[in-house]
Amino acid sequence: MTHTSIENNIAKLRLRLRQSVEKYDRQESDILLMAVSKTRPAADIREAYACGLDQFGESYLQEASKKIEELADLPLTWHFIGPLQSNKTRPIAEQFQWVHSVAREKVARRLDEQRPAGKPPLQVCLQVNISGEQSKSGVSLAGLPALAEFVESLPRLRLRGLMAIPAATDRETDQRAQFARLREAFSALQSQHPDMDTLSMGMSADMEAAIAEGSNLLRIGTAIFGPRRG
């Protein structure tokens, strides 16, 4: 994708963001934009960085590792947002600053054990299956308090908040209802975990609904880089 296309897309995205925060009485400065850069070449990430973005989300470890190495000259923050397999936790613990897809104690324990001692704690969001879909990974709402308690006890992890990928729907009322469930779960957990501060929800197609329901971290791919490859 050309520099002009990415630049134009980011300008349009920022306009959408401004319009949404005004509509829902939010502050633009309170919402972090993460560019979902999986399947995108390092050159596209450089262009997005030149347009002011410095948070990038990856789902495929092998591909991400190459890009992290290639872009080591830039001050980027890397978020792992894909499914977590127990046998691939070590490079994730070593290379990323954030992980959004922790849903099991076993994976959390491995990330904690494998996080290098010289690095700050790994920032963690727990992935919640708010729509109850069999095909979706994530901890159930019922299992969430115990998992949060466990992650909070691990010294090399820092519990930051919750993430969800709700069932796809074009109806904003349905989108908002799903995001509201995550927000309510987040609020309930904050009484026990007051340092939690991150609601990672909302993508290109449903970011307005997510902003309306309190998201403060948007995971945006298509609206920045165009339709996905692969």
N, C-alpha and C positions, 0 to 999 in steps of 0.2 A: 504494500500500500504506500502511496506517495505521502511525502511530508505534508503537502497541502491538505490531503484528505483527512489525515489524522488531526491536523491542526483545526480544520473546519469542524470535524466531529466533536472535538473537545470543547470548542467554542459553543456549539449547539447544546452539548451536554451541560455545560455550566449555566447556560440560559434556562434550560429545563429545571436545573437544581434551584436557581434563584427564584423562578416562578413558584416552585413547590414550597420552598421554605416560607415565602411570603404568604402563600395561600393557607398554610397550616401553622403559621406563627412559630416557625422554628428559626434557628440561627444557622446561616450557611457555614460559619466557622466551626460549628459543632459537629459537622458531618464530614467524615473522611471518605475520599474517593479512592477506591482501589481498582486499578486497571487489571482485568483478567486477561493475562497475556499468554495463556496456554495455547499452543499451536502457532504462535506468532514468532517471527524471527527476531533476533536481538536488535536488528536495525529499527524495527517498529517500536521497540521499547525505548531505544535512544530518542526517537522522534517524540514519543509521548513524554519522556523526561524533559526534553527541550521545551515542551509546552506546559511544564509546571507540575507534572505528576511524578511522584517518587515511591508510591506503594504499588506493588505488583503481585498478582496472584497466579500460582501455577498448580496444576493437578497431576502432571506426569513427571515423575522423579528424574528419569534419565535425561529427558529434554530440558528440564529446569536446571539440573546441575551444570549442563554445558553453558546455558545462558548466564547463570550466576557467575561462572568463571569468566566468561567473555565480557561481562559488564562490571567486573570488579572495580573498574576505575570510577564508577558512578556511585554516589551515596544513596543506594536504593534499599528499601525495606521489602523483604521477600516474605510472602504469605503462602503457606501450603494449604490449598483448599480442596484437594481431591480425597478420594477414599484412602484410608490408612491401612496398610498391610503390616502385620507384625514384623515380617522379615525385611522391611524397608525403612524401619524407624531410625536407624542409626544415621544415614546421610541427611534425613530430614532434621533430626535433632542437631546435627552439626552445621547445616547450611542455611536454615531458615530462621527468621526472627519470630514469626507467628505460625501457629497451626490452628485452623478453624474447624477441623473435622474430627476432633477427639470424641469418641462415643463409647469407648470401652476402657475398663480399668487396666486391662493387660497392656493396651497400647500406651496409655498414660504412664504406666510404670516404666515401660521400655524407653519412652522419650525422656523421662526423668533420669534414668540410669545412664543414658547415652548422651545427654547434653554435656558438652565440654565444660569443665570446671572454670575455665578462664572467661567464659561468655556469660552475659547476663541471663537470667532465667528466660526460658522459652515462653512467649505470650500465647495463651491457650484460650480458644473458644470451644465450648461443648456443642457438638452438632445434635440438634433435637429433631426427631421425626414428628413434626406437628400435624401432618396430614394422615399419619397412620398407614402410609402406603407400604406394601410389602417390599417393593422394589427400592425403596429409599433407605439409605443407611441413617443412623442416628439413634440416640437414646430416646426411650419413651418419656413422656412427661412424668409418668409414675417413677421411673428409674432415675430421673434427673437429680433430685436432692442428694442421693447417695453418691453419685458420680462426682458431683460438685464438691462434696465433702472430701472425697478421696483425692481429687486433683489438688485441692487446697492444701492437703497435708504433704505434698511432694515438694522438696526444697528447690529443685531445678526448673519447676514449672510455676508460672504465675497465672492464676485463673482470671481472665479478663471479661468473659461474658458468654453469650450464646449465639449460635448461628443456625439458620434453617434454610432449606430449599423447599418451599411449599409446593403442593400440587399445582401444575400449570393451569391457569385459567385467565381468560381475557376480561372477566367481570371484576371491576374494581371493588365491589362490595365483598365478593368472595376472597379476593386478595387481602383486603383489609382484615377480614375475619380471621384468616390464618395468621397474619402478622400480629394481630391483637392477642392471640393465644400465646405466642412467643413472648410478647411484651409483658403479659400478665405473669408468665412463669419467671421471667427475669426479675420483675418487681418483687415477687414472692421470695426469690432466692436472695435478693439483696439484704434482707433483714439478717440472714445468717452470714452473708459474704458481702459486706458493705464496700469492699474495694472493687467489686465488679462494675465495669463502666462501659461495656461494649455490646451493642446489639447489631450483629452482622446479618443484615437482611435487606433484600432488595437488589434486583438486577436490572438490565436494560429495559425489560418489558413491564416491570412492576415497581419501579423505584418511587413513583409518586405515592402509591399505596403504602410502601414501606416508610417513607418519610412521614406520612400522616400518622402512622402508628409508632413513631419514635425511633426508627433506625438511626444509628449514628456512624455506620460503616456500610457503604454501598459497594457491591462487587459488580463492576461494569465491564463487559467485554465488547459485545456487538456495537453498542452506541459509540465506542471509541475506535475500534479497529475494523468495523464492518462485519458482515456475516462470517461465522466461524469456518475455519478450514479443518477438515479432519474430525 
